[in-house]
């Protein structure tokens, strides 16, 4: 089955700096890669996603890049703000065999004012 | 704004006891998911429903876990008997349909502690 590795597990940045979280996946058949933000006491919330036919997608301060050859994808947050502090999860969806999302272990992002 | 509802939010039980969690998905969402999230890890799918039918329960420990969605709306996840290793957050999610074209909306979860 699919295996998703996520790094780093914790990340601290100064307010206004950029944050980058990286994930790798194992199943070359995976074709959809969402990113979720989980705040304390809440369920994960989708913040951005990318499909395998696209190399990059941007939504205001958030961007995701995908390298299918290397089987890795990354989340980029620019001009970080204290409200960006949360746990971020990457995930991969394989349309072959197991039609389910496989999540990484998460990155706890702390934005220091 | 429509949300996925879950209850209870917190549950403390002793091992060998039975526990049940309830989920009410967003109205009109045909697909419902139960995930287990162990502290410090990402969610892992336990079971997926399409309307009232189970689509995938390959990772559900069927000797002690059961799930139902009798009328294709709300759902119950049961554990009997609970074990220490079942301590985790149990998340319910729903989507308008199956497949990655449909965003999964998560509820706030039920935090289970087994003593």
Contacts between the chains, C-beta under 8 A, distances in Angstrom:
chain1	res1	chain2	res2	distance
A	4	B	42	7.7
A	6	B	42	7.8
A	31	B	100	7.4
A	32	B	100	3.9
A	34	B	100	7.8
A	34	B	103	8.0
A	36	B	106	7.9
A	41	B	108	6.7
A	42	B	108	5.6
A	42	B	109	7.9
A	43	B	4	7.3
A	43	B	91	5.5
A	43	B	93	7.3
A	43	B	106	3.1
A	43	B	107	5.2
A	43	B	108	5.4
A	43	B	109	5.5
A	44	B	43	6.8
A	44	B	91	7.5
A	44	B	106	5.0
A	45	B	106	6.9
A	46	B	103	5.3
A	46	B	104	7.2
A	89	B	42	5.0
A	89	B	43	7.6
A	91	B	42	7.3
A	93	B	100	4.3
A	95	B	99	7.9
A	95	B	100	7.3
A	98	B	56	7.6
A	98	B	58	7.7
A	99	B	55	8.0
A	99	B	56	7.2
A	99	B	98	7.1
A	99	B	99	6.9
A	100	B	45	4.9
A	100	B	48	6.9
A	100	B	56	6.3
A	101	B	45	7.0
A	101	B	100	7.8
A	101	B	104	7.3
A	103	B	41	8.0
A	103	B	42	2.9
A	103	B	43	5.3
A	103	B	44	7.3
A	104	B	42	5.4
A	105	B	40	6.9
A	105	B	41	5.1
A	105	B	42	5.5
A	106	B	40	7.2
A	106	B	41	7.0
A	106	B	42	5.6
